[in-house]
Amino acid sequence: MDYQPYLPPITLRKVFGKECSPSPSSSEITAWRVFNFESEHLIQSQLPVEKAECSNNLIPPPHGSLSKPNSGRYALWDVLAWGNDTYDSVQKGLHLVCEKYLDMSSPYHLQWLELLMACFEAAQEQFPILTHYQDSWPVRDFAKMYLKNKVGSNKAKVKMRNRTTDND
């Protein structure tokens, strides 16, 4: 049997000088913008949606699609980083706005555009923090998830009712 000595990884034995440091290049570093919603200039500048969309100060939507963050997508809770109280109050308020303006039996992609626009406007009036986001993407994402869950639970209820009537 051959004996082979155990050697720790090369990075523990190699010493890098400052000129050849293995740090990532500037193109590999992702910059995170931190937005302070309590700052005076954001609270006072509640522009109409049409004017606000032209501004460079709006928070862009995250890359990827909503939900399943472990497969390259994002979680709304993580991306918004609002804290429990703000997130919960906005979520509950947007659920009520969705129930008022949207068809709760249809998923997001089957909603009428006029109803979606009315929902977005009502959401921004109720929660001015949402005016700081480009194309109202948090409203869209909250509505997508809420409608997805509502439609799914309605289908499950119908399926359960059908099972109980079939057994009788």
N, C-alpha and C positions, 0 to 999 in steps of 0.2 A: 504494500500500500504506500502510495506516494504521500509524503508530508508536504503540505503547502502552508506557509505561515499566513496568518490573518493580518491584512493591512487595512488600516482605516481609510476612509475615502480620501482621495487626493486633495480635496479642498482643505482638509485638516493639516496636511503636510506642506502644502504649497503656500508661499507668502507672496501676495500680490503687491506690487509697488503702486504708488498713487497714479502713475502714468498709464497703467494697464489694469485699472480696477474693474472688476466684473459687474459694476453697477449698470442698470439699464440705461439705454439712451433716452434722450428727451422725447423721442417719438413713441417710446414704449410706456411712458408714464401717463396715466389718465388723470386729468385735473377734475376735481370735484368743486362745484360752486356751492357755497353755503349762503342761503338766503335768510336774512333776518326779517321776519314778518312783523316784528314789533317796531322796527325802525320808522321814524317819523315820515320819511319821504314815501314809503310804500303805503302807509295808512292814508295819507292826505291825497295821494294821486290815484283816486278811483276813477279812471278814465272809462268811457264807454268801450264796449268790447271791440268795436270796429277800429277805434283809435289805438287801443291797447295792443292789438295784434301787430301793428306796425313797429312797435317799440322793441328794442333789443334787450330790454330788461325782463322780458317774459321767460318763464322757466320752460325749457323745451321738454317734450315727452321723452321718456327713456327709450333706449334702443331695445328691440325685441318685442315680444307680445306678453300679454298679461297672464299671470298665474304660472304655476309650476316653476318656481325659481331655480330648482336644481337642474333643470334641463335648458339652461340658457335664457330663461324668461325672467320676468321680474315680479316681485310681490308689491302690491300697492302700498302696503304698510311700511315696507323698508324704504321704498323710493321717496315717499312723501316725508317721512321722519317728522311727523307733527307731534307726537306724544299721544298717550292714551286718551286724555280728555278731548282734545281737539279732533282726533281721528274718529272717536266714537260719536261725538255730537254731529260732525259733518256727515258721517255714514248714516246715522239714523235720520237726519234731516233730508238727505238725498233720497233715502228710501221712500219717505213721504212724498217728496216731489215727484219721484218716478211713478208712484201709485196714482198721483193726481193727473199726470200728463200722458203717461204711456199705457199701452195695451199690455197688461200683465200676463196675458196668455201667449204672447209672441216673443221670440228672442230679439235681441238688439238689432240684428241685421234686417229684420222684417218690420221694424217700426217706421212710421211715416216721418219724413224729414221735417215737416212743419211741427210735428209734436216733439221731436227731438230738440229742435231749436227753441221751442217754448220751454221745454224742460231745462235746457242749458241756461236760458235767460233767468228763469225763476231761481235756479240754483245759485247763480252769481249774485242775484239780488239778496237772497237769504244769507249767503256766505261770501262776503267780499274777498276773502282770502283766495277764492277760486279765480278771481279776475287776473291774478298774477301768473296764470299758467297758459301757455300757448295753446290755442284751439280748444280750451276747456278740457284737456285730456283727463284730469282726475274725475270730472263729472262723467265723461264717457266711460271710463274704466269702472267707476262705481256702478253705473247703470248696467253695463255689460254683465258684471258679476251678479248683481241683484236679479236681473231678468233671467240669467242662466239658472240661478238657484230656484227662482220662483217657478219657472217653466218645468224644471226637473222635479220639484216637489209636487206640482200639480199633476204631472204625468204619473208619478208614483202613487198619488192618492187615487187617481182614476183606475190604475192597474190593481190597487188593493181592493177597491170597490167591486171591480169586475170579478176578482177572485172570490170575494165573499158572496156575490150573487150567483156565481157558478156552483158553489158548494151547497147552496140552499136548495 
